[in-house]
Amino acid sequence: EDAMSEAAATLKSTTERLIKEKEDAAAEATATLQTTTETLNKEMKDVTAEASATLKSTTETLNKAKEDALAEAAAKLQSTTTDLKKKMEDAAAEAAATLKSTTETLNKEKEDAAAEAAATLKSTTETLNKEKEDAVNTEKELHEKTKAEYEKKLEWLTEKTKELVKKHQEEEQKLKEELEKIEGVCAERQHIALEEAAAIAKREKDEAVEAMRKSLMDQVLAANSERDECKELYQKEAARRKVVHNKLIELQGNIRVIARVRPVVQAELNSGEHKEVVDCTTNEDLVVHRDPTTRTRFEFDKVCDQGSSQADAYELVSPLVTSVLDGYNVCIFAYGQTGSGKTYTMEGPADNRGVNYQAIAEMFKVSAEREEDVSYTFKVSMLEIYNETVRDLLSPSLDDFNQPKVLKIRQTNEGNVVQGLTELDVMTSSMVEEAMKKGGDNRSVGSHSMNMHSSRSHLIVTVTTAGVDKHNGVKSKGKLHLIDLAGSERISKTDASGERLKEAQSINNSLSALGNVINALGKKKVEHVPYRNSQLTFLLQDSLGGNSKVMMFVNLSPVSYNMNESLCSLSFAARCRAVQLGSGKKNDNSKEKEIKRLKNVIRKAGINEKDFAGPG
């Protein structure tokens, strides 16, 4: 009985100690988990502070170079997020390791307690067995005592032993159940703690990432706003620059250039190469798409796309027409390959007149408005240069061999003039139109594969104005040259032969001579300008030599079939635009009249003019 009581007390003490150690271990695990969570929170705060410092540095860098800083901030954000994720994983791993270690310790202690209980049970059983043997021996020794009393004691002892064993088994079962409950509680607490720690870490990470994302979005929005402001300022500055540039061009006397793109025509559709490669991006710029990756950009004073009207094309011409009445010489010509729309731009059909007719109508309109102050007279002439010969279109005459009479260009004090050229006095725009219709009927035209009504000559219409100021008697004289150049031709496309081939060669040669003159004028040091290389350039010497205001139309086809020709025309126009002819000179006698007036004042004052004479 004492042994059984001692065994029960030992088992109870062991169970209580085991339960206490379990509770201590659970408390230690909870404290460790709390410490780990606090450490993780501190690290999160440090990481957040570090991310804030990095963000501040990124913001300062962004003001210096926005786009590079955004890329760097994104890289730092990724690095910070990776570090944060790694630290969270390390903290979770550390907590899991701590929990695993605690669990292993509890399991070991449980095994040790079970082993100890088993050893105690074994020892008790051995003791009981030994006592049983002693009892048997005692029975043998006390055989003489009453057998019934001994058997009764033995039966009681056996019953007690069974009760003790049953009680021990019940206690062991209870201990196992309590251990299982403790393990379940620990596991549940561990799982809950890990889930809470993970949720807190995830929430803090999401908050940090969201805060950084919002900050970066604010910076991106600020950068976009600043970019839009810069873009708006740039556009305003570009507009002001264009105004100043145009004024500079006007002062320098540059040839002003208008590019005009015509619609696609049937011949181009038949060619199969009718993809449009000319793109009018703005009112001053156009782009030629050479291939899918190569583009060439050109800038001119104005760009008229396929939908432009005759009025759009004439818009920049109007101020020049007024300059003619003010006493300036003005030259307006159209350049481009055959069939590119030059004649349409300069003349146009009867119901949609071009530059020539609009300019003449405006000239007479302005002269009528100035009638009370200035008296004007007008003369018109019209000629063509065909195969390097000059022909009078208003009064065609034949020579002694029954051939069209050839006129000569001569240099005079008033510039290059065509001797014997017919000049008609005109008083209204309708009279000029009648004269132009007569001259147009006499012009040389022909047809080929590219153009059914191809101009085979360079046409020059000249309107001469003479004005007298009714108030001070100042005389002015101006000239307006309206030139429709024959188009350059590629023989492989026009299929020209015979007389048409000869005409094409002459046209191309004269246009090449014009290109050589433009190239020479474009050089900083002009040693020699080959005006005499063709009749065209010799006649235009006054206009290109710096005594006129010059405007050029470059007419284009929009499709790939004519892309090479279009590029050549655009390159020539760009060279023309770069030529500085100098500001046009006004043709009047106001200076002579002022000198004469001052001489009269000196003479009346009785002063000798020699006293005012300079050296020599």
Order of alpha helices (4+ residues) and beta strands (2+ residues): alpha-alpha-alpha-beta-alpha-beta-beta-beta-beta-alpha-alpha-beta-alpha-alpha-beta-beta-beta-beta-beta-alpha-beta-beta-beta-beta-alpha-alpha-alpha-alpha-beta-alpha-alpha
